[in-house]
Amino acid sequence: MTPIGNKKMRCVYSISVSGKKIIYIGLTGYFERRMRDHLKDSPEILKLIKEYGRNLIITKQLTKYILAEEAIKIEGKLIN
């Protein structure tokens, strides 16, 4: 079973387009569900899928589930 976070534990993730300088950084308490939601309901991600194709969209969990405060710091550094 894959461990999932909660309000205290989060992981940092990215969604990118292969071969392009396009990347989205986020954090979540449940990586698999968040990716499923992004790929199904997120207008920004659906636009990328339409433009580049689903096979070029790369989702990646960048950290383990860590304390939310630390995840927020890492997310901020990666965004900058």
PDB file of N, CA, C and O in Angstrom:
ATOM      1  N   MET A   1       0.839  -1.180   0.000  1.00  0.00           N
ATOM      2  CA  MET A   1       0.000   0.000   0.000  1.00  0.00           C
ATOM      3  C   MET A   1       0.881   1.240   0.000  1.00  0.00           C
ATOM      4  O   MET A   1       1.847   1.319   0.759  1.00  0.00           O
ATOM      5  N   THR A   2       0.557   2.191  -0.835  1.00  0.00           N
ATOM      6  CA  THR A   2       1.312   3.433  -0.927  1.00  0.00           C
ATOM      7  C   THR A   2       0.911   4.343   0.221  1.00  0.00           C
ATOM      8  O   THR A   2      -0.275   4.606   0.418  1.00  0.00           O
ATOM      9  N   PRO A   3       1.900   4.831   0.989  1.00  0.00           N
ATOM     10  CA  PRO A   3       1.537   5.753   2.066  1.00  0.00           C
ATOM     11  C   PRO A   3       1.018   7.058   1.482  1.00  0.00           C
ATOM     12  O   PRO A   3       1.510   7.531   0.457  1.00  0.00           O
ATOM     13  N   ILE A   4       0.033   7.626   2.134  1.00  0.00           N
ATOM     14  CA  ILE A   4      -0.475   8.917   1.701  1.00  0.00           C
ATOM     15  C   ILE A   4      -0.359   9.896   2.847  1.00  0.00           C
ATOM     16  O   ILE A   4      -0.307   9.506   4.013  1.00  0.00           O
ATOM     17  N   GLY A   5      -0.319  11.157   2.507  1.00  0.00           N
ATOM     18  CA  GLY A   5      -0.169  12.186   3.521  1.00  0.00           C
ATOM     19  C   GLY A   5      -1.499  12.541   4.162  1.00  0.00           C
ATOM     20  O   GLY A   5      -2.512  11.866   3.978  1.00  0.00           O
ATOM     21  N   ASN A   6      -1.455  13.605   4.906  1.00  0.00           N
ATOM     22  CA  ASN A   6      -2.627  14.149   5.552  1.00  0.00           C
ATOM     23  C   ASN A   6      -2.394  15.645   5.686  1.00  0.00           C
ATOM     24  O   ASN A   6      -1.583  16.199   4.943  1.00  0.00           O
ATOM     25  N   LYS A   7      -3.069  16.311   6.597  1.00  0.00           N
ATOM     26  CA  LYS A   7      -2.874  17.753   6.715  1.00  0.00           C
ATOM     27  C   LYS A   7      -1.457  18.100   7.173  1.00  0.00           C
ATOM     28  O   LYS A   7      -0.981  19.211   6.936  1.00  0.00           O
ATOM     29  N   LYS A   8      -0.787  17.156   7.824  1.00  0.00           N
ATOM     30  CA  LYS A   8       0.563  17.409   8.314  1.00  0.00           C
ATOM     31  C   LYS A   8       1.639  16.899   7.368  1.00  0.00           C
ATOM     32  O   LYS A   8       2.775  17.371   7.407  1.00  0.00           O
ATOM     33  N   MET A   9       1.290  15.939   6.517  1.00  0.00           N
ATOM     34  CA  MET A   9       2.277  15.323   5.626  1.00  0.00           C
ATOM     35  C   MET A   9       1.870  15.566   4.173  1.00  0.00           C
ATOM     36  O   MET A   9       0.719  15.338   3.798  1.00  0.00           O
ATOM     37  N   ARG A  10       2.811  16.026   3.366  1.00  0.00           N
ATOM     38  CA  ARG A  10       2.566  16.321   1.957  1.00  0.00           C
ATOM     39  C   ARG A  10       3.763  15.856   1.132  1.00  0.00           C
ATOM     40  O   ARG A  10       4.856  15.650   1.659  1.00  0.00           O
ATOM     41  N   CYS A  11       3.539  15.698  -0.158  1.00  0.00           N
ATOM     42  CA  CYS A  11       4.642  15.467  -1.079  1.00  0.00           C
ATOM     43  C   CYS A  11       4.610  16.568  -2.132  1.00  0.00           C
ATOM     44  O   CYS A  11       3.560  17.147  -2.408  1.00  0.00           O
ATOM     45  N   VAL A  12       5.760  16.849  -2.711  1.00  0.00           N
ATOM     46  CA  VAL A  12       5.885  17.825  -3.788  1.00  0.00           C
ATOM     47  C   VAL A  12       5.912  17.041  -5.094  1.00  0.00           C
ATOM     48  O   VAL A  12       6.545  15.988  -5.179  1.00  0.00           O
ATOM     49  N   TYR A  13       5.228  17.554  -6.105  1.00  0.00           N
ATOM     50  CA  TYR A  13       5.154  16.864  -7.393  1.00  0.00           C
ATOM     51  C   TYR A  13       5.306  17.855  -8.533  1.00  0.00           C
ATOM     52  O   TYR A  13       5.205  19.067  -8.348  1.00  0.00           O
ATOM     53  N   SER A  14       5.552  17.307  -9.723  1.00  0.00           N
ATOM     54  CA  SER A  14       5.618  18.147 -10.916  1.00  0.00           C
ATOM     55  C   SER A  14       4.792  17.520 -12.033  1.00  0.00           C
ATOM     56  O   SER A  14       4.604  16.306 -12.098  1.00  0.00           O
ATOM     57  N   ILE A  15       4.310  18.391 -12.904  1.00  0.00           N
ATOM     58  CA  ILE A  15       3.681  17.977 -14.155  1.00  0.00           C
ATOM     59  C   ILE A  15       4.405  18.771 -15.231  1.00  0.00           C
ATOM     60  O   ILE A  15       4.432  20.001 -15.187  1.00  0.00           O
ATOM     61  N   SER A  16       4.990  18.076 -16.194  1.00  0.00           N
ATOM     62  CA  SER A  16       5.755  18.757 -17.236  1.00  0.00           C
ATOM     63  C   SER A  16       5.401  18.202 -18.601  1.00  0.00           C
ATOM     64  O   SER A  16       4.707  17.194 -18.730  1.00  0.00           O
ATOM     65  N   VAL A  17       5.899  18.895 -19.616  1.00  0.00           N
ATOM     66  CA  VAL A  17       5.704  18.461 -20.995  1.00  0.00           C
ATOM     67  C   VAL A  17       7.076  18.074 -21.532  1.00  0.00           C
ATOM     68  O   VAL A  17       7.996  18.892 -21.538  1.00  0.00           O
ATOM     69  N   SER A  18       7.216  16.840 -21.978  1.00  0.00           N
ATOM     70  CA  SER A  18       8.485  16.346 -22.487  1.00  0.00           C
ATOM     71  C   SER A  18       8.977  17.211 -23.649  1.00  0.00           C
ATOM     72  O   SER A  18       8.237  17.474 -24.597  1.00  0.00           O
ATOM     73  N   GLY A  19      10.237  17.651 -23.562  1.00  0.00           N
ATOM     74  CA  GLY A  19      10.850  18.429 -24.625  1.00  0.00           C
ATOM     75  C   GLY A  19      10.493  19.905 -24.623  1.00  0.00           C
ATOM     76  O   GLY A  19      10.931  20.648 -25.502  1.00  0.00           O
ATOM     77  N   LYS A  20       9.704  20.340 -23.648  1.00  0.00           N
ATOM     78  CA  LYS A  20       9.290  21.741 -23.559  1.00  0.00           C
ATOM     79  C   LYS A  20       9.685  22.297 -22.198  1.00  0.00           C
ATOM     80  O   LYS A  20       9.829  21.546 -21.233  1.00  0.00           O
ATOM     81  N   LYS A  21       9.858  23.590 -22.123  1.00  0.00           N
ATOM     82  CA  LYS A  21      10.176  24.239 -20.849  1.00  0.00           C
ATOM     83  C   LYS A  21       8.876  24.651 -20.157  1.00  0.00           C
ATOM     84  O   LYS A  21       8.652  25.823 -19.855  1.00  0.00           O
ATOM     85  N   ILE A  22       8.031  23.650 -19.917  1.00  0.00           N
ATOM     86  CA  ILE A  22       6.743  23.856 -19.266  1.00  0.00           C
ATOM     87  C   ILE A  22       6.708  22.919 -18.064  1.00  0.00           C
ATOM     88  O   ILE A  22       6.856  21.705 -18.207  1.00  0.00           O
ATOM     89  N   ILE A  23       6.508  23.498 -16.866  1.00  0.00           N
ATOM     90  CA  ILE A  23       6.440  22.661 -15.669  1.00  0.00           C
ATOM     91  C   ILE A  23       5.508  23.307 -14.649  1.00  0.00           C
ATOM     92  O   ILE A  23       5.495  24.525 -14.470  1.00  0.00           O
ATOM     93  N   TYR A  24       4.739  22.463 -13.994  1.00  0.00           N
ATOM     94  CA  TYR A  24       3.854  22.877 -12.920  1.00  0.00           C
ATOM     95  C   TYR A  24       4.340  22.171 -11.666  1.00  0.00           C
ATOM     96  O   TYR A  24       4.572  20.962 -11.689  1.00  0.00           O
ATOM     97  N   ILE A  25       4.499  22.904 -10.577  1.00  0.00           N
ATOM     98  CA  ILE A  25       4.928  22.341  -9.301  1.00  0.00           C
ATOM     99  C   ILE A  25       3.770  22.489  -8.315  1.00  0.00           C
ATOM    100  O   ILE A  25       3.134  23.541  -8.254  1.00  0.00           O
ATOM    101  N   GLY A  26       3.500  21.446  -7.552  1.00  0.00           N
ATOM    102  CA  GLY A  26       2.439  21.502  -6.561  1.00  0.00           C
ATOM    103  C   GLY A  26       2.739  20.603  -5.385  1.00  0.00           C
ATOM    104  O   GLY A  26       3.769  19.929  -5.355  1.00  0.00           O
ATOM    105  N   LEU A  27       1.839  20.592  -4.412  1.00  0.00           N
ATOM    106  CA  LEU A  27       1.979  19.666  -3.293  1.00  0.00           C
ATOM    107  C   LEU A  27       0.626  19.076  -2.956  1.00  0.00           C
ATOM    108  O   LEU A  27      -0.414  19.690  -3.192  1.00  0.00           O
ATOM    109  N   THR A  28       0.656  17.882  -2.405  1.00  0.00           N
ATOM    110  CA  THR A  28      -0.580  17.150  -2.131  1.00  0.00           C
ATOM    111  C   THR A  28      -0.368  16.139  -1.015  1.00  0.00           C
ATOM    112  O   THR A  28       0.758  15.756  -0.699  1.00  0.00           O
ATOM    113  N   GLY A  29      -1.462  15.726  -0.439  1.00  0.00           N
ATOM    114  CA  GLY A  29      -1.434  14.665   0.559  1.00  0.00           C
ATOM    115  C   GLY A  29      -1.719  13.294  -0.034  1.00  0.00           C
ATOM    116  O   GLY A  29      -1.648  12.290   0.674  1.00  0.00           O
ATOM    117  N   TYR A  30      -2.041  13.237  -1.321  1.00  0.00           N
ATOM    118  CA  TYR A  30      -2.369  11.955  -1.968  1.00  0.00           C
ATOM    119  C   TYR A  30      -2.025  12.088  -3.447  1.00  0.00           C
ATOM    120  O   TYR A  30      -2.858  12.527  -4.240  1.00  0.00           O
ATOM    121  N   PHE A  31      -0.814  11.715  -3.820  1.00  0.00           N
ATOM    122  CA  PHE A  31      -0.271  11.938  -5.158  1.00  0.00           C
ATOM    123  C   PHE A  31      -1.135  11.330  -6.270  1.00  0.00           C
ATOM    124  O   PHE A  31      -1.483  12.019  -7.229  1.00  0.00           O
ATOM    125  N   GLU A  32      -1.480  10.052  -6.146  1.00  0.00           N
ATOM    126  CA  GLU A  32      -2.215   9.379  -7.220  1.00  0.00           C
ATOM    127  C   GLU A  32      -3.567  10.046  -7.478  1.00  0.00           C
ATOM    128  O   GLU A  32      -3.947  10.259  -8.629  1.00  0.00           O
ATOM    129  N   ARG A  33      -4.285  10.371  -6.416  1.00  0.00           N
ATOM    130  CA  ARG A  33      -5.585  11.013  -6.589  1.00  0.00           C
ATOM    131  C   ARG A  33      -5.429  12.397  -7.203  1.00  0.00           C
ATOM    132  O   ARG A  33      -6.216  12.786  -8.066  1.00  0.00           O
ATOM    133  N   ARG A  34      -4.421  13.142  -6.767  1.00  0.00           N
ATOM    134  CA  ARG A  34      -4.211  14.490  -7.301  1.00  0.00           C
ATOM    135  C   ARG A  34      -3.895  14.440  -8.791  1.00  0.00           C
ATOM    136  O   ARG A  34      -4.397  15.264  -9.556  1.00  0.00           O
ATOM    137  N   MET A  35      -3.071  13.486  -9.211  1.00  0.00           N
ATOM    138  CA  MET A  35      -2.746  13.366 -10.640  1.00  0.00           C
ATOM    139  C   MET A  35      -3.998  13.007 -11.431  1.00  0.00           C
ATOM    140  O   MET A  35      -4.246  13.563 -12.501  1.00  0.00           O
ATOM    141  N   ARG A  36      -4.774  12.087 -10.907  1.00  0.00           N
ATOM    142  CA  ARG A  36      -6.026  11.701 -11.573  1.00  0.00           C
ATOM    143  C   ARG A  36      -6.939  12.924 -11.721  1.00  0.00           C
ATOM    144  O   ARG A  36      -7.534  13.132 -12.779  1.00  0.00           O
ATOM    145  N   ASP A  37      -7.046  13.723 -10.673  1.00  0.00           N
ATOM    146  CA  ASP A  37      -7.882  14.924 -10.731  1.00  0.00           C
ATOM    147  C   ASP A  37      -7.342  15.938 -11.734  1.00  0.00           C
ATOM    148  O   ASP A  37      -8.107  16.504 -12.515  1.00  0.00           O
ATOM    149  N   HIS A  38      -6.037  16.171 -11.719  1.00  0.00           N
ATOM    150  CA  HIS A  38      -5.426  17.106 -12.678  1.00  0.00           C
ATOM    151  C   HIS A  38      -5.710  16.672 -14.121  1.00  0.00           C
ATOM    152  O   HIS A  38      -6.114  17.484 -14.954  1.00  0.00           O
ATOM    153  N   LEU A  39      -5.497  15.396 -14.401  1.00  0.00           N
ATOM    154  CA  LEU A  39      -5.626  14.899 -15.769  1.00  0.00           C
ATOM    155  C   LEU A  39      -7.081  14.814 -16.228  1.00  0.00           C
ATOM    156  O   LEU A  39      -7.353  14.674 -17.421  1.00  0.00           O
ATOM    157  N   LYS A  40      -8.004  14.899 -15.288  1.00  0.00           N
ATOM    158  CA  LYS A  40      -9.421  14.804 -15.626  1.00  0.00           C
ATOM    159  C   LYS A  40     -10.127  16.165 -15.601  1.00  0.00           C
ATOM    160  O   LYS A  40     -10.997  16.428 -16.431  1.00  0.00           O
ATOM    161  N   ASP A  41      -9.751  17.033 -14.644  1.00  0.00           N
ATOM    162  CA  ASP A  41     -10.541  18.239 -14.398  1.00  0.00           C
ATOM    163  C   ASP A  41      -9.802  19.566 -14.492  1.00  0.00           C
ATOM    164  O   ASP A  41     -10.449  20.613 -14.490  1.00  0.00           O
ATOM    165  N   SER A  42      -8.490  19.568 -14.575  1.00  0.00           N
ATOM    166  CA  SER A  42      -7.736  20.824 -14.546  1.00  0.00           C
ATOM    167  C   SER A  42      -7.695  21.461 -15.938  1.00  0.00           C
ATOM    168  O   SER A  42      -7.109  20.885 -16.854  1.00  0.00           O
ATOM    169  N   PRO A  43      -8.306  22.639 -16.114  1.00  0.00           N
ATOM    170  CA  PRO A  43      -8.314  23.280 -17.437  1.00  0.00           C
ATOM    171  C   PRO A  43      -6.907  23.500 -18.005  1.00  0.00           C
ATOM    172  O   PRO A  43      -6.683  23.322 -19.203  1.00  0.00           O
ATOM    173  N   GLU A  44      -5.970  23.884 -17.149  1.00  0.00           N
ATOM    174  CA  GLU A  44      -4.604  24.136 -17.621  1.00  0.00           C
ATOM    175  C   GLU A  44      -3.943  22.859 -18.128  1.00  0.00           C
ATOM    176  O   GLU A  44      -3.298  22.861 -19.176  1.00  0.00           O
ATOM    177  N   ILE A  45      -4.106  21.776 -17.387  1.00  0.00           N
ATOM    178  CA  ILE A  45      -3.492  20.501 -17.784  1.00  0.00           C
ATOM    179  C   ILE A  45      -4.219  19.921 -18.995  1.00  0.00           C
ATOM    180  O   ILE A  45      -3.580  19.371 -19.892  1.00  0.00           O
ATOM    181  N   LEU A  46      -5.534  20.037 -19.033  1.00  0.00           N
ATOM    182  CA  LEU A  46      -6.286  19.548 -20.203  1.00  0.00           C
ATOM    183  C   LEU A  46      -5.886  20.300 -21.467  1.00  0.00           C
ATOM    184  O   LEU A  46      -5.853  19.720 -22.552  1.00  0.00           O
ATOM    185  N   LYS A  47      -5.585  21.583 -21.330  1.00  0.00           N
ATOM    186  CA  LYS A  47      -5.117  22.372 -22.477  1.00  0.00           C
ATOM    187  C   LYS A  47      -3.764  21.848 -22.969  1.00  0.00           C
ATOM    188  O   LYS A  47      -3.537  21.739 -24.174  1.00  0.00           O
ATOM    189  N   LEU A  48      -2.863  21.524 -22.026  1.00  0.00           N
ATOM    190  CA  LEU A  48      -1.565  20.965 -22.409  1.00  0.00           C
ATOM    191  C   LEU A  48      -1.737  19.615 -23.102  1.00  0.00           C
ATOM    192  O   LEU A  48      -1.063  19.333 -24.093  1.00  0.00           O
ATOM    193  N   ILE A  49      -2.635  18.784 -22.583  1.00  0.00           N
ATOM    194  CA  ILE A  49      -2.883  17.475 -23.192  1.00  0.00           C
ATOM    195  C   ILE A  49      -3.404  17.647 -24.611  1.00  0.00           C
ATOM    196  O   ILE A  49      -2.978  16.939 -25.524  1.00  0.00           O
ATOM    197  N   LYS A  50      -4.321  18.582 -24.797  1.00  0.00           N
ATOM    198  CA  LYS A  50      -4.880  18.821 -26.131  1.00  0.00           C
ATOM    199  C   LYS A  50      -3.805  19.317 -27.095  1.00  0.00           C
ATOM    200  O   LYS A  50      -3.776  18.919 -28.259  1.00  0.00           O
ATOM    201  N   GLU A  51      -2.921  20.189 -26.602  1.00  0.00           N
ATOM    202  CA  GLU A  51      -1.898  20.779 -27.455  1.00  0.00           C
ATOM    203  C   GLU A  51      -0.733  19.835 -27.754  1.00  0.00           C
ATOM    204  O   GLU A  51      -0.239  19.795 -28.881  1.00  0.00           O
ATOM    205  N   TYR A  52      -0.290  19.067 -26.736  1.00  0.00           N
ATOM    206  CA  TYR A  52       0.914  18.245 -26.898  1.00  0.00           C
ATOM    207  C   TYR A  52       0.655  16.748 -26.910  1.00  0.00           C
ATOM    208  O   TYR A  52       1.520  15.976 -27.324  1.00  0.00           O
ATOM    209  N   GLY A  53      -0.522  16.323 -26.462  1.00  0.00           N
ATOM    210  CA  GLY A  53      -0.823  14.892 -26.386  1.00  0.00           C
ATOM    211  C   GLY A  53      -0.521  14.335 -25.010  1.00  0.00           C
ATOM    212  O   GLY A  53       0.447  14.741 -24.367  1.00  0.00           O
ATOM    213  N   ARG A  54      -1.346  13.408 -24.558  1.00  0.00           N
ATOM    214  CA  ARG A  54      -1.199  12.815 -23.217  1.00  0.00           C
ATOM    215  C   ARG A  54       0.140  12.119 -23.043  1.00  0.00           C
ATOM    216  O   ARG A  54       0.696  12.113 -21.944  1.00  0.00           O
ATOM    217  N   ASN A  55       0.665  11.533 -24.109  1.00  0.00           N
ATOM    218  CA  ASN A  55       1.913  10.770 -23.983  1.00  0.00           C
ATOM    219  C   ASN A  55       3.122  11.660 -23.696  1.00  0.00           C
ATOM    220  O   ASN A  55       4.163  11.144 -23.289  1.00  0.00           O
ATOM    221  N   LEU A  56       3.024  12.965 -23.892  1.00  0.00           N
ATOM    222  CA  LEU A  56       4.140  13.871 -23.582  1.00  0.00           C
ATOM    223  C   LEU A  56       4.011  14.527 -22.205  1.00  0.00           C
ATOM    224  O   LEU A  56       4.914  15.249 -21.781  1.00  0.00           O
ATOM    225  N   ILE A  57       2.908  14.287 -21.509  1.00  0.00           N
ATOM    226  CA  ILE A  57       2.714  14.843 -20.171  1.00  0.00           C
ATOM    227  C   ILE A  57       3.368  13.908 -19.160  1.00  0.00           C
ATOM    228  O   ILE A  57       3.050  12.721 -19.098  1.00  0.00           O
ATOM    229  N   ILE A  58       4.286  14.460 -18.368  1.00  0.00           N
ATOM    230  CA  ILE A  58       5.037  13.664 -17.398  1.00  0.00           C
ATOM    231  C   ILE A  58       4.648  14.112 -15.985  1.00  0.00           C
ATOM    232  O   ILE A  58       4.815  15.278 -15.628  1.00  0.00           O
ATOM    233  N   THR A  59       4.134  13.183 -15.195  1.00  0.00           N
ATOM    234  CA  THR A  59       3.839  13.465 -13.797  1.00  0.00           C
ATOM    235  C   THR A  59       4.893  12.771 -12.945  1.00  0.00           C
ATOM    236  O   THR A  59       5.280  11.635 -13.219  1.00  0.00           O
ATOM    237  N   LYS A  60       5.351  13.469 -11.908  1.00  0.00           N
ATOM    238  CA  LYS A  60       6.439  12.915 -11.106  1.00  0.00           C
ATOM    239  C   LYS A  60       6.303  13.356  -9.652  1.00  0.00           C
ATOM    240  O   LYS A  60       6.124  14.540  -9.368  1.00  0.00           O
ATOM    241  N   GLN A  61       6.388  12.404  -8.744  1.00  0.00           N
ATOM    242  CA  GLN A  61       6.427  12.718  -7.321  1.00  0.00           C
ATOM    243  C   GLN A  61       7.875  13.042  -6.988  1.00  0.00           C
ATOM    244  O   GLN A  61       8.753  12.194  -7.145  1.00  0.00           O
ATOM    245  N   LEU A  62       8.132  14.261  -6.532  1.00  0.00           N
ATOM    246  CA  LEU A  62       9.500  14.736  -6.322  1.00  0.00           C
ATOM    247  C   LEU A  62      10.035  14.457  -4.924  1.00  0.00           C
ATOM    248  O   LEU A  62      11.248  14.363  -4.738  1.00  0.00           O
ATOM    249  N   THR A  63       9.147  14.321  -3.933  1.00  0.00           N
ATOM    250  CA  THR A  63       9.580  14.033  -2.566  1.00  0.00           C
ATOM    251  C   THR A  63       8.734  12.912  -1.987  1.00  0.00           C
ATOM    252  O   THR A  63       7.679  12.566  -2.519  1.00  0.00           O
ATOM    253  N   LYS A  64       9.212  12.361  -0.903  1.00  0.00           N
ATOM    254  CA  LYS A  64       8.386  11.463  -0.109  1.00  0.00           C
ATOM    255  C   LYS A  64       7.354  12.330   0.605  1.00  0.00           C
ATOM    256  O   LYS A  64       7.368  13.553   0.460  1.00  0.00           O
ATOM    257  N   TYR A  65       6.465  11.714   1.369  1.00  0.00           N
ATOM    258  CA  TYR A  65       5.546  12.473   2.194  1.00  0.00           C
ATOM    259  C   TYR A  65       6.331  13.016   3.379  1.00  0.00           C
ATOM    260  O   TYR A  65       6.856  12.259   4.196  1.00  0.00           O
ATOM    261  N   ILE A  66       6.400  14.334   3.455  1.00  0.00           N
ATOM    262  CA  ILE A  66       7.175  15.024   4.480  1.00  0.00           C
ATOM    263  C   ILE A  66       6.270  16.028   5.185  1.00  0.00           C
ATOM    264  O   ILE A  66       5.144  16.268   4.748  1.00  0.00           O
ATOM    265  N   LEU A  67       6.761  16.612   6.272  1.00  0.00           N
ATOM    266  CA  LEU A  67       5.972  17.617   6.982  1.00  0.00           C
ATOM    267  C   LEU A  67       5.555  18.725   6.021  1.00  0.00           C
ATOM    268  O   LEU A  67       6.344  19.181   5.195  1.00  0.00           O
ATOM    269  N   ALA A  68       4.306  19.144   6.146  1.00  0.00           N
ATOM    270  CA  ALA A  68       3.743  20.139   5.227  1.00  0.00           C
ATOM    271  C   ALA A  68       4.584  21.408   5.174  1.00  0.00           C
ATOM    272  O   ALA A  68       4.766  21.976   4.097  1.00  0.00           O
ATOM    273  N   GLU A  69       5.096  21.864   6.306  1.00  0.00           N
ATOM    274  CA  GLU A  69       5.897  23.084   6.333  1.00  0.00           C
ATOM    275  C   GLU A  69       7.147  22.945   5.455  1.00  0.00           C
ATOM    276  O   GLU A  69       7.520  23.876   4.741  1.00  0.00           O
ATOM    277  N   GLU A  70       7.779  21.785   5.517  1.00  0.00           N
ATOM    278  CA  GLU A  70       8.967  21.538   4.702  1.00  0.00           C
ATOM    279  C   GLU A  70       8.590  21.416   3.229  1.00  0.00           C
ATOM    280  O   GLU A  70       9.309  21.908   2.360  1.00  0.00           O
ATOM    281  N   ALA A  71       7.466  20.762   2.949  1.00  0.00           N
ATOM    282  CA  ALA A  71       6.995  20.622   1.564  1.00  0.00           C
ATOM    283  C   ALA A  71       6.709  21.995   0.955  1.00  0.00           C
ATOM    284  O   ALA A  71       7.016  22.236  -0.213  1.00  0.00           O
ATOM    285  N   ILE A  72       6.125  22.887   1.741  1.00  0.00           N
ATOM    286  CA  ILE A  72       5.825  24.234   1.260  1.00  0.00           C
ATOM    287  C   ILE A  72       7.115  24.971   0.914  1.00  0.00           C
ATOM    288  O   ILE A  72       7.171  25.671  -0.097  1.00  0.00           O
ATOM    289  N   LYS A  73       8.149  24.825   1.735  1.00  0.00           N
ATOM    290  CA  LYS A  73       9.443  25.460   1.468  1.00  0.00           C
ATOM    291  C   LYS A  73      10.048  24.927   0.164  1.00  0.00           C
ATOM    292  O   LYS A  73      10.533  25.695  -0.666  1.00  0.00           O
ATOM    293  N   ILE A  74      10.013  23.608  -0.001  1.00  0.00           N
ATOM    294  CA  ILE A  74      10.580  22.991  -1.205  1.00  0.00           C
ATOM    295  C   ILE A  74       9.798  23.431  -2.444  1.00  0.00           C
ATOM    296  O   ILE A  74      10.387  23.751  -3.476  1.00  0.00           O
ATOM    297  N   GLU A  75       8.475  23.444  -2.333  1.00  0.00           N
ATOM    298  CA  GLU A  75       7.641  23.882  -3.449  1.00  0.00           C
ATOM    299  C   GLU A  75       8.014  25.320  -3.849  1.00  0.00           C
ATOM    300  O   GLU A  75       8.176  25.611  -5.034  1.00  0.00           O
ATOM    301  N   GLY A  76       8.149  26.203  -2.876  1.00  0.00           N
ATOM    302  CA  GLY A  76       8.508  27.593  -3.163  1.00  0.00           C
ATOM    303  C   GLY A  76       9.850  27.725  -3.851  1.00  0.00           C
ATOM    304  O   GLY A  76       9.997  28.502  -4.794  1.00  0.00           O
ATOM    305  N   LYS A  77      10.839  26.961  -3.379  1.00  0.00           N
ATOM    306  CA  LYS A  77      12.169  26.992  -3.996  1.00  0.00           C
ATOM    307  C   LYS A  77      12.116  26.498  -5.440  1.00  0.00           C
ATOM    308  O   LYS A  77      12.752  27.078  -6.320  1.00  0.00           O
ATOM    309  N   LEU A  78      11.368  25.443  -5.680  1.00  0.00           N
ATOM    310  CA  LEU A  78      11.285  24.894  -7.033  1.00  0.00           C
ATOM    311  C   LEU A  78      10.537  25.841  -7.978  1.00  0.00           C
ATOM    312  O   LEU A  78      10.888  25.950  -9.153  1.00  0.00           O
ATOM    313  N   ILE A  79       9.525  26.514  -7.474  1.00  0.00           N
ATOM    314  CA  ILE A  79       8.794  27.471  -8.306  1.00  0.00           C
ATOM    315  C   ILE A  79       9.687  28.635  -8.704  1.00  0.00           C
ATOM    316  O   ILE A  79       9.654  29.099  -9.844  1.00  0.00           O
ATOM    317  N   ASN A  80      10.477  29.096  -7.758  1.00  0.00           N
ATOM    318  CA  ASN A  80      11.392  30.218  -8.064  1.00  0.00           C
ATOM    319  C   ASN A  80      12.507  29.741  -8.958  1.00  0.00           C
ATOM    320  O   ASN A  80      13.379  30.527  -9.330  1.00  0.00           O
TER     321      ASN A  80
END
